[in-house]
Amino acid sequence: MKKTLGVILLTLMVILLFLINYSFLDKAIQGFLIQREPVLVNRVIDGDTVEINNKTSLRLLGINSPERNEPYYNEAKSFLEDSILNKTVYLEFGKERYDKYGRILGYIFLDNKNINLRIVEEGFANYYFYSGRDMYSGDLEDAWGECIENQINLCEPSSDICASCILLTQDSITNSCSFSCDISDWQIKGEGREKFIFPEKMLRPEEKAYFELDLTNSGGSLFLRDKEGKLMLWKS
């Protein structure tokens, strides 16, 4: 009788823990089942691309770092060099193994830490769901939220007085301020490389300025930056 009661209580506890920590357990189980492949990082190309095993190009999944000549390009590259260059790391593949350029797609783990997440947390990349969402997409969004909270690097807010009263839609910005805003060289960008730079213009109160941006392979988020590259607002 006591043994039966003990089994019942243990079962109930397991069920309760499962309900409370379902997402944690789900990831733990997936992590246990997923095989990670050890690779050597012998070159860092930029903040989201490295070379492994001497010849193979690897694109880090779920992120997009600045391109050459954009703010924080060098810092993003240096972050990866300091973190993983000439080290053996563990590669975890996503749903698609290669991108359209033939590069391997994957998440890099070092000391069981997801480097893709770390670079977003540090503000050297934004999340980018090129291949669709996967088990780390929510973590990447949380990492971006932490970056926004800490206001660092790519998440550093603009000091432009218009930042608090500009409205953003999928194809336009609207000046809801009571004064005109100089939008010259403001930049609107999707999760990927696509971007639009506004021409020289003073945007009057309640006036709209339209932009064209191909978001087909760029996720659903938009990032508006001032002429210095500081973040004015972002929309998911």
DABELVEN-V762659 format. One record per residue. OMEGA is omega as a letter, one per 30 degrees, with the letter a starting at -180 (none if undefined). D_LAST is the distance of its C-alpha to the last C-alpha in Angstrom with 2 decimals. Layout:
BEGIN
OMEGA,D_LAST  OMEGA,D_LAST
END
This chain:
BEGIN
l,56.22  a,54.70  l,53.23  l,51.65  l,50.19  l,48.77  a,47.09  a,45.58  l,44.26  l,42.82  l,41.11  l,39.61  l,38.35  l,36.72  a,35.03  l,33.83  l,32.46  a,30.77  a,29.04  a,27.97  a,26.81  a,25.80  l,22.66  a,24.79  l,27.67  l,25.67  l,24.42  l,27.93  l,29.51  l,27.24  l,27.88  a,31.56  a,31.64  l,29.63  l,31.93  a,30.94  l,32.82  l,34.37  l,34.01  l,35.16  a,32.84  l,35.25  l,33.01  a,29.64  l,28.52  a,25.34  l,22.48  a,21.29  l,24.54  l,27.92  a,31.27  l,32.85  l,36.44  a,37.59  a,36.37  l,33.10  a,29.73  l,26.85  a,23.15  a,21.15  l,18.68  a,15.02  l,14.90  a,15.34  a,17.61  l,18.90  l,21.46  a,25.02  l,25.60  l,22.06  l,21.78  l,22.01  a,23.15  a,26.47  l,25.18  l,22.88  a,25.90  l,28.21  l,26.10  l,26.49  l,30.13  a,30.90  a,29.22  a,30.41  a,32.74  l,36.07  l,35.06  a,35.08  a,31.68  a,30.55  l,28.34  a,26.33  l,25.31  a,22.31  l,22.60  a,23.45  a,25.98  l,25.87  a,23.59  l,24.91  l,26.77  l,28.65  l,27.14  l,26.90  a,23.47  l,23.45  a,22.69  l,25.30  l,26.96  a,29.54  l,31.45  l,29.13  a,26.09  a,23.01  l,22.99  l,19.62  a,18.14  a,20.48  l,19.50  l,15.84  a,17.31  l,19.62  l,17.08  l,18.52  l,15.61  l,11.87  a,10.85  a,11.40  a,11.97  a,14.56  a,16.83  a,14.55  l,13.94  a,16.98  a,18.52  a,16.92  l,13.22  l,12.90  l,15.09  l,13.10  l,9.98  l,12.80  l,14.34  l,11.51  l,11.64  l,15.36  l,15.20  a,13.39  a,16.08  l,18.78  a,17.74  l,19.25  a,19.38  a,16.08  l,14.64  a,17.60  l,16.76  l,18.42  l,21.65  a,21.50  a,22.49  a,20.11  a,16.96  a,17.25  l,17.68  l,15.64  a,13.25  l,10.61  a,10.21  a,10.03  a,13.57  l,14.69  l,14.83  l,17.18  l,19.56  l,19.95  l,22.25  a,25.99  a,26.79  a,26.08  l,23.59  a,24.51  a,21.57  l,23.84  l,22.32  a,18.80  l,16.46  a,13.19  l,11.98  a,9.85  a,9.79  a,13.47  a,16.34  l,15.70  l,15.81  l,17.33  a,19.61  l,20.61  a,24.42  a,26.61  l,26.06  a,26.36  a,23.87  l,25.82  a,24.71  l,22.82  l,22.82  l,20.03  a,19.56  l,18.28  l,17.07  a,17.30  l,14.99  a,15.54  a,12.41  a,14.79  a,14.83  a,11.79  a,8.99  a,6.09  l,4.21  a,6.51  l,8.83  a,11.69  l,14.93  a,18.40  l,21.54  l,22.13  l,18.84  a,17.69  l,14.09  l,13.88  l,10.31  a,6.77  l,3.80  none,0.00
END
